[in-house]
Amino acid sequence: MKVSRRPGRGRAVQITKEWFDAPHPNPLHPVGLRMDPRTRTVEVPTKKGSVVAGIGYWIQMDQGR
């Protein structure tokens, strides 16, 4: 999914259960995100701090491209 936001563009990905169920190393794991397989949440760093996202959430990756 492509998202557009001023001033840049980015790519959005949806957190799915496969992120947590696949064997390690999992190519679905985005670099730079901390994942907690026990609670099935992902900690996403932002300019204002960290946000915790769960299965079904969409997160924007590679902002500014």
Secondary structure, DSSP 4 states (H G I P E B T S, - for coil): -EEEETTEEEEEEE--THHHHSPSSPTTS-TT-EEETTTTEEEEEETTEEEEEETT-EEEESTT-
